[in-house]
Amino acid sequence: MKPAPFDYVRADSVAEALALLAEHGSAAKLMAGGQSLIPMLNFRVVRPSIVVDVGALVELDHQRERPDGGLSIGALTRHRTLETSERIARRYPVIPEAMRHVAHLAIRNRGTIGGSLSHADPAAELPMLARLLDARLVAESARGRREIEASDFFVSALTTALRDDEMLTHVELPPWPPGAGWAFEEFAKRPGDYALAAVGALVQCEDGRIARARVAMMGIADTPIRLDALERAMAGRPATAPGIAECIDEAARGLSPREDLHASAGYRRMLSRTLLQRVTAGALDRALATSARGGTRT
């Protein structure tokens, strides 16, 4: 199929893009890499009257240090940059690990962080990473700017808290938790396919016990989720896989996975338990290794 007719404008500045959004509202769609929008246009899932191309806005392609030790990442940063950047790997090693699972190289070369987050696919890696890393997403419009916590940004499948006249301009990542071990795993039927389920975790250990944990999942619900109850249950437990096995089993039983053509809810629940076991064990191992070396990140 081919898209329904629409007007096309290539914005030369953020201000111009925001003015066009203010003028056209819900009738306008932004395009950066186009890896999600173009198929939706072709299948006529969306029928905008105008497409605003922001791909030339180089001011949104950046990774900047924050005064608190965190990082600000522009919305036009490509998936491939997140995958290969030495700065990202050094500061947030879970990000490049997850990016290697995103579709195929051609798509990673074109797809952008802002496009993926705004598209909010339930099986996409970047929305889950935003939840795992407690990111804040910065939206701008002609009316001003606002920051949205990742926990509030993803409303449902393919739906975010962005208003019709807003554009996601960059993502603010807080500093990496001191001494945190990390792990990420996902399962797809074939390399490059959407994940049936994926899990990411950060774990901090003190005196042989888990001090703090973060666990996020995707592919299970209509939005990426944080397993808050599991995080609380893990805190204070011995820093061993057997020490948290009961917590993981209970967390898996409490999941209500979605069911679709690719997998049943029961299969996704079983898969989630397996991934949770592997990922928490991997994060624990890294946290303990980091602690043994005196805090050097792995």
C-alpha positions in Angstrom: 0.0 0.0 0.0 0.9 3.6 -0.3 0.2 6.4 2.1 -2.7 8.8 1.9 -1.8 12.2 0.5 0.0 14.6 2.8 2.1 17.8 2.8 5.8 17.6 3.6 7.9 20.2 5.3 11.6 19.8 6.2 12.1 21.9 9.3 15.3 24.0 9.5 15.1 24.6 13.3 13.4 23.3 16.4 11.5 26.6 16.6 10.1 26.0 13.1 9.1 22.4 13.9 7.3 23.6 17.0 5.5 26.3 15.2 4.2 23.8 12.6 3.0 21.5 15.4 1.3 24.5 17.1 -0.4 25.3 13.8 -1.5 21.8 12.8 -1.9 20.0 16.1 -3.0 16.3 15.8 -3.0 16.6 11.9 0.8 16.8 12.0 3.3 14.0 12.4 7.0 14.4 13.1 9.5 12.3 11.2 13.1 11.7 12.2 14.6 8.4 11.0 11.1 7.3 9.7 11.6 3.6 10.7 8.3 3.5 12.5 6.3 6.3 10.8 6.9 5.2 7.2 5.3 1.7 7.6 2.4 3.2 9.5 1.9 5.7 6.7 2.1 3.0 4.1 -0.5 0.8 5.9 -2.6 4.0 6.6 -2.6 3.3 10.3 -2.0 7.1 10.5 -3.2 9.7 8.0 -1.6 13.1 8.8 -2.3 16.1 6.7 1.3 17.2 7.1 4.6 15.4 7.9 7.3 17.6 9.5 10.8 16.2 8.8 13.1 17.0 11.7 16.0 14.9 10.5 18.2 17.9 9.7 18.1 19.3 13.2 21.7 18.5 14.2 21.3 20.4 17.5 19.2 17.4 18.7 22.0 14.9 18.0 24.2 15.1 21.0 25.4 13.5 24.3 26.2 16.1 26.9 27.6 15.8 30.4 25.3 17.0 33.2 26.6 18.8 36.3 25.3 16.0 38.5 27.3 13.4 36.6 24.4 12.2 34.4 24.0 12.6 30.7 21.7 14.5 28.4 21.0 12.7 25.1 19.4 14.5 22.1 16.3 13.0 20.5 18.0 12.6 17.1 20.8 10.4 18.5 20.8 7.2 16.4 20.4 3.7 17.8 23.8 2.9 16.3 25.4 5.7 18.2 24.0 4.4 21.5 25.3 1.0 20.5 28.9 2.0 19.6 29.6 5.1 21.8 32.5 4.6 24.2 31.1 7.3 26.4 27.7 5.5 26.6 29.4 2.2 27.2 31.5 3.6 30.0 28.7 5.5 31.7 25.7 3.3 31.1 26.9 -0.2 29.9 23.4 -1.7 29.8 22.4 0.6 26.9 24.7 -0.7 24.2 24.0 -4.2 25.3 20.3 -3.7 24.7 20.8 -1.7 21.5 22.4 -4.7 19.9 19.0 -6.4 20.0 17.2 -3.6 18.1 16.0 -4.9 14.7 18.7 -4.9 12.1 21.8 -2.8 11.4 20.1 -0.7 8.7 17.3 0.2 11.1 19.7 1.0 13.9 21.6 3.3 11.5 18.5 5.4 10.8 16.3 5.0 13.9 16.5 7.7 16.6 16.0 7.6 20.4 13.3 10.3 20.1 11.4 8.4 17.5 11.5 5.1 19.4 10.4 6.7 22.7 7.6 8.7 21.1 6.4 5.6 19.1 6.2 3.7 22.4 6.1 0.2 21.0 5.5 -2.3 23.9 8.3 -4.5 22.6 10.9 -1.8 22.0 14.1 -1.6 24.0 14.5 2.1 24.5 11.2 2.7 26.4 12.2 -0.1 28.8 15.7 1.4 29.3 14.1 4.7 30.1 12.1 3.0 32.9 15.1 1.1 34.1 17.4 4.1 34.3 14.8 6.5 35.7 15.1 8.8 32.8 13.3 12.1 32.4 12.0 13.0 29.0 12.0 16.6 27.9 9.1 17.8 25.7 9.0 21.2 24.0 6.3 23.2 22.3 5.7 26.7 21.3 4.2 27.2 24.8 7.3 26.1 26.6 9.1 23.1 28.0 8.3 20.3 30.5 10.0 17.3 31.9 8.2 14.0 32.1 9.3 11.1 34.3 9.6 7.9 32.3 7.1 6.3 34.7 4.5 8.8 33.5 5.5 9.1 29.8 4.3 5.7 28.5 0.5 5.6 28.7 -0.4 2.5 26.7 0.6 0.7 23.5 1.8 3.4 20.9 0.5 6.1 23.2 2.6 8.6 25.3 2.0 11.6 27.5 3.2 13.9 24.7 0.6 16.5 23.7 -0.3 17.2 20.0 1.9 20.3 19.8 4.9 18.8 21.7 8.1 17.3 20.4 10.5 15.1 22.5 13.8 17.0 22.3 16.1 15.1 24.6 16.4 12.6 27.4 18.0 13.3 30.8 19.7 10.3 32.5 20.6 10.5 36.1 24.1 9.3 37.2 24.7 5.6 37.2 24.1 4.1 40.6 27.5 3.7 42.4 28.8 0.1 42.2 25.8 -1.2 40.3 26.0 -4.5 38.5 23.8 -4.8 35.4 22.4 -7.3 33.0 20.0 -7.4 30.0 18.5 -10.3 28.1 15.7 -10.6 25.6 14.1 -13.5 23.7 12.8 -13.2 20.1 12.0 -16.0 17.7 14.6 -14.8 15.2 17.4 -12.2 15.4 15.9 -8.8 14.6 12.3 -9.8 15.5 10.4 -8.0 18.2 11.1 -9.5 21.6 8.5 -11.8 23.1 9.9 -10.6 26.5 13.0 -8.9 27.8 14.4 -8.0 31.2 17.0 -5.4 32.4 18.3 -5.1 35.9 20.6 -3.0 38.1 21.8 -4.3 41.4 23.8 -2.7 44.2 25.4 -4.8 47.0 26.7 -4.0 50.4 28.2 -6.4 52.9 27.2 -9.5 51.0 23.5 -8.4 50.7 21.5 -6.6 48.1 21.2 -2.9 49.0 19.0 -1.7 46.1 17.7 -3.2 42.9 15.9 -2.1 39.7 14.2 -4.5 37.4 12.3 -3.5 34.2 10.5 -5.6 31.6 9.1 -5.2 28.1 7.0 -7.3 25.8 4.8 -8.3 28.7 2.3 -5.4 29.0 1.1 -2.5 26.9 3.9 -0.4 28.3 7.4 -1.2 29.7 7.1 -2.0 33.4 9.2 -1.8 36.6 8.8 -4.7 39.0 8.5 -2.5 42.1 7.4 -5.4 44.4 10.3 -7.5 43.3 12.7 -4.6 43.8 11.5 -4.2 47.4 11.6 -7.9 48.1 15.2 -8.2 46.8 16.5 -5.4 49.1 18.2 -6.9 52.1 18.4 -10.4 50.7 21.7 -12.3 50.5 23.5 -11.4 47.3 23.1 -14.9 45.7 20.8 -16.2 43.1 19.3 -18.8 45.6 18.7 -15.9 48.0 16.3 -14.2 45.7 14.8 -17.3 43.9 11.6 -17.1 45.9 11.2 -13.4 45.1 11.5 -14.1 41.4 9.0 -17.0 41.4 6.5 -14.8 43.2 7.1 -11.9 40.8 6.6 -14.2 37.8 3.3 -15.6 39.2 2.1 -12.0 39.7 2.6 -11.0 36.1 -0.4 -10.7 33.7 1.3 -11.1 30.3 -0.5 -10.0 27.1 -1.4 -12.7 24.6 -1.1 -12.3 20.9 -0.4 -14.3 17.7 3.3 -14.7 18.7 2.9 -16.2 22.2 0.3 -17.2 24.8 0.1 -15.5 28.2 1.3 -18.7 29.9 4.4 -19.0 27.6 5.3 -15.4 28.3 5.0 -15.9 32.1 7.3 -18.9 31.9 9.7 -17.0 29.7 9.7 -14.0 32.0 10.6 -16.2 35.0 13.6 -17.7 33.1 14.8 -14.2 32.0 14.4 -12.8 35.5 16.5 -15.6 36.9 19.3 -15.1 34.4 19.3 -11.3 34.5 19.2 -10.9 38.2 22.0 -13.5 38.6 24.1 -11.7 36.0 23.6 -8.3 37.6 24.4 -9.8 41.0 27.7 -11.3 39.6 28.7 -7.9 38.2 27.8 -6.0 41.4 29.9 -8.4 43.5 32.8 -8.2 41.1 32.6 -4.5 41.1 32.6 -4.4 44.9 35.6 -6.8 45.1 37.6 -4.4 42.9 36.6 -1.4 45.0 33.9 0.1 42.9 35.3 -0.1 39.3 32.4 -0.6 36.9 32.1 -3.6 34.7 
